[in-house]
Amino acid sequence: MPGAKVKASSFDRTKTPATASVTAAISATSTDVLAYYTKAFQDQGFTPLPGDAVGSVAAKDFSRANGTETAQVSVVPSESGVTFTVSANVLPASLK
C-alpha cells in the first residue's frame, strides 16, 4: 500500500505453494487497508471470502485457482494508524 513502512517481510519459493508475507505500518484506517488490498487481490483474480474479521481483528481472506492459492490481510490499530500483515500462498507459475 503506498505510504506504508515495511516492518518485516519474508518470501519462500522453495515450497509449493510459494509463500510471501509483509508486515507494515501506515497512518490509515483498517477499512482503508482492507479496501486497498481487496481491490488489489481482486485485480489479480482472487475472490474475497465471506467475513471481515477474526475475533476483534479486522481481516480478509481471498482465494483463486479453486482454493489452491490463498491470500490474507489482517489489520490492527497502532499508535499512529494501523499495522497490517499481507500474506499469500501461490503456485510457482503465479510468481512475478
Biopython code that builds the backbone (N, CA, C, O; Angstrom):
import numpy as np
from Bio.PDB.StructureBuilder import StructureBuilder

atoms = [
    (1, "MET", "N", (0.853, -1.171, 0.000)),
    (1, "MET", "CA", (0.000, 0.000, 0.000)),
    (1, "MET", "C", (0.897, 1.231, 0.000)),
    (1, "MET", "O", (1.784, 1.347, 0.846)),
    (2, "PRO", "N", (0.681, 2.142, -0.926)),
    (2, "PRO", "CA", (1.522, 3.339, -0.981)),
    (2, "PRO", "C", (1.549, 4.070, 0.355)),
    (2, "PRO", "O", (0.513, 4.269, 0.989)),
    (3, "GLY", "N", (2.742, 4.464, 0.770)),
    (3, "GLY", "CA", (2.907, 5.191, 2.021)),
    (3, "GLY", "C", (3.168, 4.309, 3.224)),
    (3, "GLY", "O", (3.476, 4.818, 4.302)),
    (4, "ALA", "N", (3.052, 2.997, 3.067)),
    (4, "ALA", "CA", (3.281, 2.080, 4.185)),
    (4, "ALA", "C", (4.775, 1.915, 4.434)),
    (4, "ALA", "O", (5.583, 1.953, 3.506)),
    (5, "LYS", "N", (5.124, 1.733, 5.692)),
    (5, "LYS", "CA", (6.523, 1.491, 6.065)),
    (5, "LYS", "C", (6.656, 0.028, 6.461)),
    (5, "LYS", "O", (6.042, -0.421, 7.429)),
    (6, "VAL", "N", (7.462, -0.713, 5.708)),
    (6, "VAL", "CA", (7.640, -2.143, 5.946)),
    (6, "VAL", "C", (8.395, -2.359, 7.253)),
    (6, "VAL", "O", (9.428, -1.740, 7.506)),
    (7, "LYS", "N", (7.847, -3.260, 8.080)),
    (7, "LYS", "CA", (8.497, -3.630, 9.335)),
    (7, "LYS", "C", (9.199, -4.978, 9.217)),
    (7, "LYS", "O", (10.243, -5.193, 9.833)),
    (8, "ALA", "N", (8.627, -5.887, 8.425)),
    (8, "ALA", "CA", (9.220, -7.212, 8.230)),
    (8, "ALA", "C", (8.647, -7.816, 6.957)),
    (8, "ALA", "O", (7.533, -7.490, 6.547)),
    (9, "SER", "N", (9.425, -8.704, 6.334)),
    (9, "SER", "CA", (8.926, -9.407, 5.161)),
    (9, "SER", "C", (9.606, -10.758, 5.059)),
    (9, "SER", "O", (10.686, -10.977, 5.607)),
    (10, "SER", "N", (8.946, -11.660, 4.344)),
    (10, "SER", "CA", (9.537, -12.975, 4.101)),
    (10, "SER", "C", (9.034, -13.501, 2.763)),
    (10, "SER", "O", (7.962, -13.124, 2.290)),
    (11, "PHE", "N", (9.833, -14.379, 2.166)),
    (11, "PHE", "CA", (9.474, -14.970, 0.881)),
    (11, "PHE", "C", (10.163, -16.320, 0.790)),
    (11, "PHE", "O", (11.365, -16.428, 1.031)),
    (12, "ASP", "N", (9.401, -17.352, 0.441)),
    (12, "ASP", "CA", (9.968, -18.688, 0.287)),
    (12, "ASP", "C", (9.391, -19.318, -0.964)),
    (12, "ASP", "O", (8.220, -19.697, -0.994)),
    (13, "ARG", "N", (10.217, -19.430, -2.002)),
    (13, "ARG", "CA", (9.763, -20.045, -3.248)),
    (13, "ARG", "C", (10.229, -21.487, -3.355)),
    (13, "ARG", "O", (10.026, -22.124, -4.388)),
    (14, "THR", "N", (10.859, -22.018, -2.293)),
    (14, "THR", "CA", (11.362, -23.390, -2.343)),
    (14, "THR", "C", (10.269, -24.414, -2.106)),
    (14, "THR", "O", (10.499, -25.605, -2.315)),
    (15, "LYS", "N", (9.099, -23.998, -1.680)),
    (15, "LYS", "CA", (7.975, -24.898, -1.422)),
    (15, "LYS", "C", (6.848, -24.599, -2.394)),
    (15, "LYS", "O", (6.794, -23.524, -2.990)),
    (16, "THR", "N", (5.958, -25.552, -2.546)),
    (16, "THR", "CA", (4.769, -25.345, -3.365)),
    (16, "THR", "C", (3.549, -25.524, -2.466)),
    (16, "THR", "O", (3.345, -26.618, -1.940)),
    (17, "PRO", "N", (2.739, -24.496, -2.273)),
    (17, "PRO", "CA", (2.844, -23.189, -2.919)),
    (17, "PRO", "C", (3.951, -22.339, -2.300)),
    (17, "PRO", "O", (4.353, -22.553, -1.156)),
    (18, "ALA", "N", (4.431, -21.376, -3.074)),
    (18, "ALA", "CA", (5.388, -20.396, -2.562)),
    (18, "ALA", "C", (4.650, -19.490, -1.579)),
    (18, "ALA", "O", (3.449, -19.261, -1.723)),
    (19, "THR", "N", (5.368, -18.976, -0.582)),
    (19, "THR", "CA", (4.736, -18.120, 0.413)),
    (19, "THR", "C", (5.457, -16.780, 0.499)),
    (19, "THR", "O", (6.681, -16.702, 0.395)),
    (20, "ALA", "N", (4.671, -15.737, 0.692)),
    (20, "ALA", "CA", (5.219, -14.401, 0.873)),
    (20, "ALA", "C", (4.408, -13.689, 1.933)),
    (20, "ALA", "O", (3.202, -13.905, 2.057)),
    (21, "SER", "N", (5.074, -12.836, 2.700)),
    (21, "SER", "CA", (4.390, -12.099, 3.752)),
    (21, "SER", "C", (5.096, -10.772, 3.975)),
    (21, "SER", "O", (6.321, -10.684, 3.883)),
    (22, "VAL", "N", (4.320, -9.749, 4.267)),
    (22, "VAL", "CA", (4.884, -8.452, 4.621)),
    (22, "VAL", "C", (4.037, -7.862, 5.756)),
    (22, "VAL", "O", (2.807, -7.922, 5.733)),
    (23, "THR", "N", (4.722, -7.300, 6.735)),
    (23, "THR", "CA", (4.068, -6.568, 7.810)),
    (23, "THR", "C", (4.518, -5.123, 7.700)),
    (23, "THR", "O", (5.710, -4.840, 7.579)),
    (24, "ALA", "N", (3.554, -4.209, 7.741)),
    (24, "ALA", "CA", (3.856, -2.793, 7.540)),
    (24, "ALA", "C", (2.951, -1.932, 8.417)),
    (24, "ALA", "O", (1.950, -2.408, 8.952)),
    (25, "ALA", "N", (3.311, -0.676, 8.554)),
    (25, "ALA", "CA", (2.520, 0.295, 9.304)),
    (25, "ALA", "C", (2.182, 1.464, 8.397)),
    (25, "ALA", "O", (2.947, 1.822, 7.501)),
    (26, "ILE", "N", (1.020, 2.052, 8.649)),
    (26, "ILE", "CA", (0.586, 3.207, 7.856)),
    (26, "ILE", "C", (-0.411, 4.021, 8.676)),
    (26, "ILE", "O", (-1.124, 3.471, 9.516)),
    (27, "SER", "N", (-0.461, 5.320, 8.435)),
    (27, "SER", "CA", (-1.458, 6.151, 9.106)),
    (27, "SER", "C", (-2.711, 6.162, 8.234)),
    (27, "SER", "O", (-2.964, 7.098, 7.475)),
    (28, "ALA", "N", (-3.476, 5.098, 8.370)),
    (28, "ALA", "CA", (-4.722, 4.909, 7.635)),
    (28, "ALA", "C", (-5.659, 4.141, 8.554)),
    (28, "ALA", "O", (-5.279, 3.770, 9.664)),
    (29, "THR", "N", (-6.868, 3.904, 8.100)),
    (29, "THR", "CA", (-7.811, 3.122, 8.894)),
    (29, "THR", "C", (-7.790, 1.664, 8.438)),
    (29, "THR", "O", (-7.321, 1.349, 7.344)),
    (30, "SER", "N", (-8.296, 0.801, 9.277)),
    (30, "SER", "CA", (-8.435, -0.613, 8.910)),
    (30, "SER", "C", (-9.280, -0.751, 7.657)),
    (30, "SER", "O", (-8.970, -1.563, 6.786)),
    (31, "THR", "N", (-10.342, 0.032, 7.559)),
    (31, "THR", "CA", (-11.226, -0.002, 6.402)),
    (31, "THR", "C", (-10.461, 0.357, 5.130)),
    (31, "THR", "O", (-10.636, -0.288, 4.096)),
    (32, "ASP", "N", (-9.609, 1.389, 5.205)),
    (32, "ASP", "CA", (-8.820, 1.799, 4.042)),
    (32, "ASP", "C", (-7.880, 0.688, 3.582)),
    (32, "ASP", "O", (-7.763, 0.423, 2.386)),
    (33, "VAL", "N", (-7.210, 0.041, 4.536)),
    (33, "VAL", "CA", (-6.256, -1.017, 4.197)),
    (33, "VAL", "C", (-6.989, -2.205, 3.583)),
    (33, "VAL", "O", (-6.559, -2.732, 2.557)),
    (34, "LEU", "N", (-8.084, -2.630, 4.195)),
    (34, "LEU", "CA", (-8.837, -3.766, 3.648)),
    (34, "LEU", "C", (-9.388, -3.446, 2.259)),
    (34, "LEU", "O", (-9.378, -4.307, 1.379)),
    (35, "ALA", "N", (-9.865, -2.227, 2.055)),
    (35, "ALA", "CA", (-10.391, -1.841, 0.738)),
    (35, "ALA", "C", (-9.276, -1.845, -0.311)),
    (35, "ALA", "O", (-9.479, -2.317, -1.430)),
    (36, "TYR", "N", (-8.111, -1.328, 0.042)),
    (36, "TYR", "CA", (-6.998, -1.282, -0.899)),
    (36, "TYR", "C", (-6.598, -2.694, -1.325)),
    (36, "TYR", "O", (-6.457, -2.966, -2.517)),
    (37, "TYR", "N", (-6.413, -3.595, -0.355)),
    (37, "TYR", "CA", (-5.968, -4.946, -0.702)),
    (37, "TYR", "C", (-7.075, -5.799, -1.302)),
    (37, "TYR", "O", (-6.793, -6.713, -2.077)),
    (38, "THR", "N", (-8.317, -5.524, -0.966)),
    (38, "THR", "CA", (-9.410, -6.241, -1.626)),
    (38, "THR", "C", (-9.379, -5.938, -3.118)),
    (38, "THR", "O", (-9.491, -6.850, -3.938)),
    (39, "LYS", "N", (-9.229, -4.669, -3.477)),
    (39, "LYS", "CA", (-9.144, -4.315, -4.892)),
    (39, "LYS", "C", (-7.896, -4.914, -5.529)),
    (39, "LYS", "O", (-7.963, -5.464, -6.629)),
    (40, "ALA", "N", (-6.761, -4.814, -4.849)),
    (40, "ALA", "CA", (-5.506, -5.328, -5.408)),
    (40, "ALA", "C", (-5.595, -6.833, -5.673)),
    (40, "ALA", "O", (-5.166, -7.300, -6.728)),
    (41, "PHE", "N", (-6.147, -7.589, -4.730)),
    (41, "PHE", "CA", (-6.254, -9.032, -4.937)),
    (41, "PHE", "C", (-7.324, -9.379, -5.969)),
    (41, "PHE", "O", (-7.130, -10.298, -6.765)),
    (42, "GLN", "N", (-8.436, -8.671, -5.972)),
    (42, "GLN", "CA", (-9.457, -8.929, -6.994)),
    (42, "GLN", "C", (-8.902, -8.635, -8.389)),
    (42, "GLN", "O", (-9.205, -9.357, -9.339)),
    (43, "ASP", "N", (-8.100, -7.590, -8.516)),
    (43, "ASP", "CA", (-7.490, -7.265, -9.809)),
    (43, "ASP", "C", (-6.560, -8.377, -10.290)),
    (43, "ASP", "O", (-6.265, -8.461, -11.483)),
    (44, "GLN", "N", (-6.099, -9.225, -9.382)),
    (44, "GLN", "CA", (-5.222, -10.343, -9.729)),
    (44, "GLN", "C", (-5.982, -11.672, -9.787)),
    (44, "GLN", "O", (-5.373, -12.741, -9.838)),
    (45, "GLY", "N", (-7.307, -11.595, -9.779)),
    (45, "GLY", "CA", (-8.121, -12.790, -9.949)),
    (45, "GLY", "C", (-8.508, -13.520, -8.682)),
    (45, "GLY", "O", (-9.098, -14.598, -8.756)),
    (46, "PHE", "N", (-8.194, -12.966, -7.520)),
    (46, "PHE", "CA", (-8.599, -13.576, -6.262)),
    (46, "PHE", "C", (-10.047, -13.217, -5.948)),
    (46, "PHE", "O", (-10.517, -12.132, -6.290)),
    (47, "THR", "N", (-10.742, -14.131, -5.299)),
    (47, "THR", "CA", (-12.121, -13.915, -4.865)),
    (47, "THR", "C", (-12.133, -13.683, -3.359)),
    (47, "THR", "O", (-11.586, -14.495, -2.613)),
    (48, "PRO", "N", (-12.752, -12.582, -2.889)),
    (48, "PRO", "CA", (-12.851, -12.380, -1.447)),
    (48, "PRO", "C", (-13.793, -13.424, -0.838)),
    (48, "PRO", "O", (-14.834, -13.746, -1.412)),
    (49, "LEU", "N", (-13.420, -13.936, 0.309)),
    (49, "LEU", "CA", (-14.253, -14.897, 1.025)),
    (49, "LEU", "C", (-15.098, -14.161, 2.051)),
    (49, "LEU", "O", (-14.756, -13.045, 2.440)),
    (50, "PRO", "N", (-16.202, -14.767, 2.500)),
    (50, "PRO", "CA", (-17.064, -14.105, 3.478)),
    (50, "PRO", "C", (-16.317, -13.780, 4.779)),
    (50, "PRO", "O", (-15.402, -14.496, 5.187)),
    (51, "GLY", "N", (-16.730, -12.698, 5.404)),
    (51, "GLY", "CA", (-16.177, -12.296, 6.693)),
    (51, "GLY", "C", (-15.170, -11.171, 6.557)),
    (51, "GLY", "O", (-14.431, -11.089, 5.575)),
    (52, "ASP", "N", (-15.155, -10.307, 7.561)),
    (52, "ASP", "CA", (-14.247, -9.165, 7.572)),
    (52, "ASP", "C", (-13.478, -9.051, 8.878)),
    (52, "ASP", "O", (-12.898, -8.004, 9.165)),
    (53, "ALA", "N", (-13.467, -10.121, 9.676)),
    (53, "ALA", "CA", (-12.750, -10.088, 10.950)),
    (53, "ALA", "C", (-12.523, -11.506, 11.450)),
    (53, "ALA", "O", (-13.261, -12.436, 11.125)),
    (54, "VAL", "N", (-11.478, -11.634, 12.247)),
    (54, "VAL", "CA", (-11.229, -12.859, 13.001)),
    (54, "VAL", "C", (-11.206, -12.409, 14.451)),
    (54, "VAL", "O", (-10.243, -11.796, 14.910)),
    (55, "GLY", "N", (-12.275, -12.720, 15.162)),
    (55, "GLY", "CA", (-12.419, -12.176, 16.510)),
    (55, "GLY", "C", (-12.535, -10.670, 16.421)),
    (55, "GLY", "O", (-13.403, -10.149, 15.721)),
    (56, "SER", "N", (-11.655, -9.964, 17.133)),
    (56, "SER", "CA", (-11.700, -8.498, 17.115)),
    (56, "SER", "C", (-10.700, -7.900, 16.117)),
    (56, "SER", "O", (-10.536, -6.680, 16.074)),
    (57, "VAL", "N", (-10.031, -8.737, 15.316)),
    (57, "VAL", "CA", (-9.043, -8.259, 14.351)),
    (57, "VAL", "C", (-9.679, -8.142, 12.964)),
    (57, "VAL", "O", (-10.251, -9.103, 12.450)),
    (58, "ALA", "N", (-9.572, -6.957, 12.371)),
    (58, "ALA", "CA", (-10.053, -6.760, 11.003)),
    (58, "ALA", "C", (-9.214, -7.634, 10.079)),
    (58, "ALA", "O", (-7.985, -7.583, 10.120)),
    (59, "ALA", "N", (-9.869, -8.429, 9.251)),
    (59, "ALA", "CA", (-9.138, -9.364, 8.387)),
    (59, "ALA", "C", (-9.986, -9.738, 7.184)),
    (59, "ALA", "O", (-11.215, -9.671, 7.225)),
    (60, "LYS", "N", (-9.309, -10.133, 6.111)),
    (60, "LYS", "CA", (-9.989, -10.573, 4.896)),
    (60, "LYS", "C", (-9.173, -11.688, 4.265)),
    (60, "LYS", "O", (-7.947, -11.605, 4.182)),
    (61, "ASP", "N", (-9.865, -12.735, 3.821)),
    (61, "ASP", "CA", (-9.242, -13.868, 3.138)),
    (61, "ASP", "C", (-9.692, -13.890, 1.686)),
    (61, "ASP", "O", (-10.793, -13.453, 1.353)),
    (62, "PHE", "N", (-8.812, -14.411, 0.823)),
    (62, "PHE", "CA", (-9.058, -14.479, -0.607)),
    (62, "PHE", "C", (-8.593, -15.830, -1.135)),
    (62, "PHE", "O", (-7.718, -16.467, -0.547)),
    (63, "SER", "N", (-9.182, -16.260, -2.246)),
    (63, "SER", "CA", (-8.697, -17.484, -2.890)),
    (63, "SER", "C", (-8.824, -17.370, -4.398)),
    (63, "SER", "O", (-9.603, -16.566, -4.910)),
    (64, "ARG", "N", (-8.049, -18.186, -5.104)),
    (64, "ARG", "CA", (-8.170, -18.333, -6.551)),
    (64, "ARG", "C", (-7.636, -19.728, -6.901)),
    (64, "ARG", "O", (-7.112, -20.443, -6.047)),
    (65, "ALA", "N", (-7.781, -20.083, -8.145)),
    (65, "ALA", "CA", (-7.335, -21.397, -8.630)),
    (65, "ALA", "C", (-7.995, -22.511, -7.810)),
    (65, "ALA", "O", (-7.337, -23.437, -7.336)),
    (66, "ASN", "N", (-9.327, -22.386, -7.661)),
    (66, "ASN", "CA", (-10.105, -23.380, -6.911)),
    (66, "ASN", "C", (-9.588, -23.592, -5.498)),
    (66, "ASN", "O", (-9.611, -24.712, -4.989)),
    (67, "GLY", "N", (-9.119, -22.519, -4.857)),
    (67, "GLY", "CA", (-8.650, -22.583, -3.480)),
    (67, "GLY", "C", (-7.208, -23.020, -3.329)),
    (67, "GLY", "O", (-6.705, -23.104, -2.209)),
    (68, "THR", "N", (-6.528, -23.301, -4.438)),
    (68, "THR", "CA", (-5.121, -23.706, -4.375)),
    (68, "THR", "C", (-4.238, -22.536, -3.964)),
    (68, "THR", "O", (-3.224, -22.728, -3.293)),
    (69, "GLU", "N", (-4.617, -21.330, -4.361)),
    (69, "GLU", "CA", (-3.873, -20.134, -3.998)),
    (69, "GLU", "C", (-4.707, -19.296, -3.039)),
    (69, "GLU", "O", (-5.905, -19.108, -3.249)),
    (70, "THR", "N", (-4.073, -18.797, -1.989)),
    (70, "THR", "CA", (-4.783, -18.023, -0.980)),
    (70, "THR", "C", (-4.008, -16.753, -0.649)),
    (70, "THR", "O", (-2.797, -16.666, -0.857)),
    (71, "ALA", "N", (-4.731, -15.783, -0.135)),
    (71, "ALA", "CA", (-4.119, -14.551, 0.347)),
    (71, "ALA", "C", (-4.915, -14.081, 1.555)),
    (71, "ALA", "O", (-6.112, -14.348, 1.664)),
    (72, "GLN", "N", (-4.252, -13.388, 2.449)),
    (72, "GLN", "CA", (-4.885, -12.896, 3.664)),
    (72, "GLN", "C", (-4.350, -11.505, 3.995)),
    (72, "GLN", "O", (-3.199, -11.174, 3.711)),
    (73, "VAL", "N", (-5.220, -10.707, 4.601)),
    (73, "VAL", "CA", (-4.835, -9.399, 5.122)),
    (73, "VAL", "C", (-5.416, -9.307, 6.525)),
    (73, "VAL", "O", (-6.591, -9.609, 6.733)),
    (74, "SER", "N", (-4.600, -8.892, 7.488)),
    (74, "SER", "CA", (-5.100, -8.630, 8.834)),
    (74, "SER", "C", (-4.569, -7.281, 9.286)),
    (74, "SER", "O", (-3.441, -6.909, 8.962)),
    (75, "VAL", "N", (-5.387, -6.547, 10.036)),
    (75, "VAL", "CA", (-5.071, -5.170, 10.388)),
    (75, "VAL", "C", (-5.374, -4.935, 11.864)),
    (75, "VAL", "O", (-6.457, -5.277, 12.341)),
    (76, "VAL", "N", (-4.421, -4.351, 12.586)),
    (76, "VAL", "CA", (-4.634, -3.999, 13.989)),
    (76, "VAL", "C", (-4.283, -2.532, 14.201)),
    (76, "VAL", "O", (-3.347, -2.020, 13.587)),
    (77, "PRO", "N", (-5.031, -1.855, 15.068)),
    (77, "PRO", "CA", (-4.731, -0.445, 15.355)),
    (77, "PRO", "C", (-3.347, -0.307, 15.993)),
    (77, "PRO", "O", (-2.888, -1.189, 16.720)),
    (78, "SER", "N", (-2.696, 0.822, 15.704)),
    (78, "SER", "CA", (-1.414, 1.146, 16.330)),
    (78, "SER", "C", (-1.464, 2.595, 16.797)),
    (78, "SER", "O", (-2.476, 3.277, 16.637)),
    (79, "GLU", "N", (-0.367, 3.052, 17.372)),
    (79, "GLU", "CA", (-0.337, 4.418, 17.910)),
    (79, "GLU", "C", (-0.596, 5.487, 16.857)),
    (79, "GLU", "O", (-1.220, 6.506, 17.151)),
    (80, "SER", "N", (-0.126, 5.266, 15.634)),
    (80, "SER", "CA", (-0.249, 6.311, 14.614)),
    (80, "SER", "C", (-1.041, 5.863, 13.391)),
    (80, "SER", "O", (-0.854, 6.410, 12.304)),
    (81, "GLY", "N", (-1.906, 4.897, 13.546)),
    (81, "GLY", "CA", (-2.704, 4.393, 12.427)),
    (81, "GLY", "C", (-2.977, 2.923, 12.610)),
    (81, "GLY", "O", (-3.676, 2.527, 13.543)),
    (82, "VAL", "N", (-2.420, 2.090, 11.707)),
    (82, "VAL", "CA", (-2.605, 0.647, 11.803)),
    (82, "VAL", "C", (-1.314, -0.064, 11.412)),
    (82, "VAL", "O", (-0.463, 0.475, 10.704)),
    (83, "THR", "N", (-1.206, -1.290, 11.898)),
    (83, "THR", "CA", (-0.176, -2.210, 11.440)),
    (83, "THR", "C", (-0.907, -3.341, 10.747)),
    (83, "THR", "O", (-1.912, -3.836, 11.257)),
    (84, "PHE", "N", (-0.415, -3.756, 9.590)),
    (84, "PHE", "CA", (-1.114, -4.799, 8.852)),
    (84, "PHE", "C", (-0.133, -5.837, 8.328)),
    (84, "PHE", "O", (1.047, -5.558, 8.118)),
    (85, "THR", "N", (-0.651, -7.035, 8.123)),
    (85, "THR", "CA", (0.120, -8.116, 7.525)),
    (85, "THR", "C", (-0.628, -8.615, 6.305)),
    (85, "THR", "O", (-1.827, -8.884, 6.363)),
    (86, "VAL", "N", (0.088, -8.737, 5.204)),
    (86, "VAL", "CA", (-0.455, -9.292, 3.961)),
    (86, "VAL", "C", (0.365, -10.533, 3.670)),
    (86, "VAL", "O", (1.595, -10.484, 3.651)),
    (87, "SER", "N", (-0.314, -11.643, 3.443)),
    (87, "SER", "CA", (0.399, -12.876, 3.098)),
    (87, "SER", "C", (-0.310, -13.572, 1.950)),
    (87, "SER", "O", (-1.511, -13.408, 1.737)),
    (88, "ALA", "N", (0.477, -14.361, 1.213)),
    (88, "ALA", "CA", (-0.086, -15.080, 0.079)),
    (88, "ALA", "C", (0.651, -16.396, -0.090)),
    (88, "ALA", "O", (1.845, -16.504, 0.186)),
    (89, "ASN", "N", (-0.092, -17.395, -0.551)),
    (89, "ASN", "CA", (0.430, -18.713, -0.905)),
    (89, "ASN", "C", (0.011, -18.963, -2.342)),
    (89, "ASN", "O", (-1.173, -19.151, -2.624)),
    (90, "VAL", "N", (0.978, -18.965, -3.256)),
    (90, "VAL", "CA", (0.647, -19.087, -4.674)),
    (90, "VAL", "C", (1.517, -20.157, -5.349)),
    (90, "VAL", "O", (2.611, -20.485, -4.891)),
    (91, "LEU", "N", (0.984, -20.681, -6.448)),
    (91, "LEU", "CA", (1.702, -21.663, -7.234)),
    (91, "LEU", "C", (2.914, -21.010, -7.892)),
    (91, "LEU", "O", (2.872, -19.815, -8.182)),
    (92, "PRO", "N", (3.985, -21.752, -8.136)),
    (92, "PRO", "CA", (5.187, -21.175, -8.757)),
    (92, "PRO", "C", (4.895, -20.438, -10.072)),
    (92, "PRO", "O", (5.534, -19.426, -10.360)),
    (93, "ALA", "N", (3.960, -20.919, -10.858)),
    (93, "ALA", "CA", (3.638, -20.259, -12.130)),
    (93, "ALA", "C", (3.051, -18.868, -11.934)),
    (93, "ALA", "O", (3.049, -18.071, -12.872)),
    (94, "SER", "N", (2.554, -18.555, -10.743)),
    (94, "SER", "CA", (1.957, -17.248, -10.470)),
    (94, "SER", "C", (2.960, -16.233, -9.989)),
    (94, "SER", "O", (2.629, -15.051, -9.900)),
    (95, "LEU", "N", (4.177, -16.642, -9.672)),
    (95, "LEU", "CA", (5.168, -15.705, -9.150)),
    (95, "LEU", "C", (5.574, -14.694, -10.210)),
    (95, "LEU", "O", (5.777, -15.042, -11.373)),
    (96, "LYS", "N", (5.688, -13.438, -9.793)),
    (96, "LYS", "CA", (6.102, -12.375, -10.699)),
    (96, "LYS", "C", (7.337, -11.717, -10.164)),
    (96, "LYS", "O", (7.858, -10.787, -10.779)),
]
sb = StructureBuilder()
sb.init_structure("model")
sb.init_model(0)
sb.init_chain("A")
sb.init_seg("    ")
for serial, (resi, resn, name, xyz) in enumerate(atoms, 1):
    if name == "N":
        sb.init_residue(resn, " ", resi, " ")
    sb.init_atom(name, np.array(xyz, "f"), 0.0, 1.0, " ", f" {name:<3s}", serial, name[0])
structure = sb.get_structure()
